[in-house]
Amino acid sequence: MAKADSDWTFEMVGFPNVKCSIIKWPMSVIRRRSEQISTLVEAGAHIFMKQNYSDETLGIIARTGETSHNTITPIARKHGTF
């Protein structure tokens, strides 16, 4: 995952210092990069809060009853020293 190429990039509104991309991977993966750790944490929390998003006209259904259809697995890597 760390070495996967980006399929496409996008900007997150409110997070100008975070570079975002969807990577070429068998599952949906959002790669976020920033030199500011606190900004990455905030952007991750923003994404996490959106996991209940549904749009039935597009076939996106977050839940069926109490069953969630989404999961988030955060993976963090740090380059360099503190």
DRENKOL-115146 format. One record per residue (C-alpha): residue in three letters; residue number from 1; z, x, y; chain. Coordinates in nm, 4 decimals, m for minus. Each point is the difference from the previous one (the first is absolute). Layout:
<pts>
   residuo   num          Z          X          Y   cadena
       ala   NUM          Z          X          Y        A
...
</pts>
This chain:
<pts>
   residuo   num          Z          X          Y   cadena
       met     1     0.0000     0.0000     0.0000        A
       ala     2     0.0881     0.2794     0.2419        A
       lys     3    m0.3446     0.1560    m0.0364        A
       ala     4    m0.2051    m0.3206    m0.0208        A
       asp     5    m0.2739    m0.0453     0.2587        A
       ser     6     0.0269    m0.2742     0.2593        A
       asp     7    m0.2235    m0.2999    m0.0530        A
       trp     8     0.0488    m0.1227     0.3583        A
       thr     9     0.2417     0.0427     0.2871        A
       phe    10     0.1709    m0.2432     0.2355        A
       glu    11     0.2550    m0.0178     0.2792        A
       met    12     0.3292    m0.1852    m0.0200        A
       val    13     0.0682    m0.1860     0.3252        A
       gly    14     0.3193     0.1345     0.1503        A
       phe    15    m0.0152     0.3284    m0.1933        A
       pro    16    m0.2447     0.2242     0.1899        A
       asn    17     0.1445     0.3219    m0.1495        A
       val    18    m0.0588    m0.1114    m0.3596        A
       lys    19    m0.3316     0.0732    m0.1703        A
       cys    20    m0.0710    m0.2628    m0.2659        A
       ser    21    m0.2590    m0.0119    m0.2734        A
       ile    22    m0.0806    m0.1832    m0.3183        A
       ile    23    m0.0605     0.2592    m0.2679        A
       lys    24    m0.2419     0.0060    m0.2905        A
       trp    25     0.2419    m0.0992    m0.2744        A
       pro    26    m0.0018    m0.2615    m0.2792        A
       met    27     0.2687    m0.2057     0.1782        A
       ser    28     0.0494    m0.0868     0.3674        A
       val    29     0.1556     0.2963     0.1794        A
       ile    30     0.0717     0.0446     0.3704        A
       arg    31     0.0433     0.3635     0.0993        A
       arg    32     0.1961     0.0525     0.3212        A
       arg    33     0.0293     0.3349     0.1746        A
       ser    34     0.1954     0.1047     0.3046        A
       glu    35     0.2004     0.2950     0.1246        A
       gln    36     0.2732    m0.2421     0.1087        A
       ile    37     0.2148    m0.1035    m0.2969        A
       ser    38     0.1649    m0.2897     0.1838        A
       thr    39    m0.3415    m0.1459     0.0851        A
       leu    40    m0.1065     0.0193    m0.3658        A
       val    41     0.3176    m0.1797    m0.1042        A
       glu    42    m0.0583    m0.2738     0.2586        A
       ala    43    m0.3646    m0.0409    m0.1071        A
       gly    44     0.1080    m0.0198    m0.3645        A
       ala    45     0.2583    m0.2663     0.0832        A
       his    46    m0.2706    m0.1950     0.1859        A
       ile    47    m0.2260     0.0083    m0.3079        A
       phe    48     0.2918    m0.0922    m0.2267        A
       met    49     0.0722    m0.3118     0.2068        A
       lys    50    m0.3615    m0.1144    m0.0475        A
       gln    51     0.0182    m0.0154    m0.3805        A
       asn    52     0.0535    m0.3766     0.0186        A
       tyr    53    m0.3382    m0.0487     0.1712        A
       ser    54    m0.2171    m0.2731    m0.1507        A
       asp    55    m0.3425    m0.1378     0.0900        A
       glu    56    m0.1128    m0.2424    m0.2685        A
       thr    57    m0.3473    m0.0312     0.1573        A
       leu    58    m0.0496     0.3696    m0.0875        A
       gly    59     0.1706    m0.0244    m0.3393        A
       ile    60     0.3035     0.1964     0.1211        A
       ile    61     0.3131    m0.1581    m0.1444        A
       ala    62     0.3291     0.1853     0.0503        A
       arg    63     0.2151    m0.2186    m0.2248        A
       thr    64    m0.0132    m0.2647    m0.2669        A
       gly    65     0.3371    m0.1725     0.0132        A
       glu    66     0.2545     0.2819    m0.0227        A
       thr    67    m0.2507     0.2497    m0.1461        A
       ser    68    m0.1281     0.2656     0.2407        A
       his    69    m0.3562     0.1272    m0.0530        A
       asn    70     0.0469     0.3116     0.2121        A
       thr    71     0.1921     0.3211    m0.0344        A
       ile    72     0.0510     0.3009     0.2210        A
       thr    73     0.0731     0.3464    m0.1348        A
       pro    74     0.0678     0.2421     0.2842        A
       ile    75    m0.0796     0.3663    m0.0643        A
       ala    76     0.0906     0.2606     0.2628        A
       arg    77    m0.1108     0.3604     0.0352        A
       lys    78     0.1076     0.2522     0.2604        A
       his    79    m0.2011     0.3062     0.0944        A
       gly    80     0.1746     0.2937     0.1627        A
       thr    81     0.3679     0.0393     0.0773        A
       phe    82     0.2537    m0.2035     0.1924        A
</pts>
